[in-house]
Amino acid sequence: MPRRTTQTKSETHQAMKNSSYESIVVSWLMQDGWQVFLPVLDHGHQTDILVSDGPFYHRIQIKTVEASSDSHVVYNKWENSHVDLVVYFARNSNWGVLTPAFEEEKRPLNHQTHRKFLNDKKAFLKEFHLFEK
């Protein structure tokens, strides 16, 4: 059995965990038949994933938060970036939230326009399909 023999810096480990959530969303969307594109660099555009059904493209930003409840407040990190959808994952729980890229400075995760899902493909895709741009 392979065994890691080196220590990973805590900042690196956190970046790896955050990136893993992007991979999860990529996998779920590909299994659902979406074309998925990963920008080489997303600085300035705040686009982690670009998805297409053929004629239409949607920019998605993936965020993770340490949230003990869905009333947790999140902040707008994509101003002027043309992001369509933000997916939040609660790192310390088994749920997430889909939200349109809101324009105000901050919002609670349980805002009326947000769609909460359990951290699994079926629940995510159900809410993703109900999302309206």
Steps between C-alpha positions, in 0.01 A plus 500: 500500500646840408585719793574872494836555663527879479319770691269735306497865609166600650439772234573249224275241658215753524545594132491130409177449695340808342602384153350158564153657518551638148584148383184365661282754315684430172433128542131546582443734204686274255296202616192710427612561141638855524812608313736620772796732447763591758673837457877485507492807725192657656654815650287801417214294357422296811389205287595159637287303254342589167216271393310475175203312364613588146352842420519647852787550744485559875780621727518330839701597806555238775547616859539316828399638836525393861128531572318354800160598357348619175454848652878549459578827318709488181663788314499599134845408360411517128397861439522595129606148401191372311466191722155344464491256789685452827510162671579507872599185688494487880837336569397389846166348398327307221314776315551782257316791343459618140449872456488743214801734509335766714595866472479613863807486725377209715212258544398213729525156344131441575392794280169438321665478154757241610453125454630270773608145413642201680857420401422235239460493122124440485414779745745744337371436148138531609567852631735585212225421247257727689744791496398782270752748362 
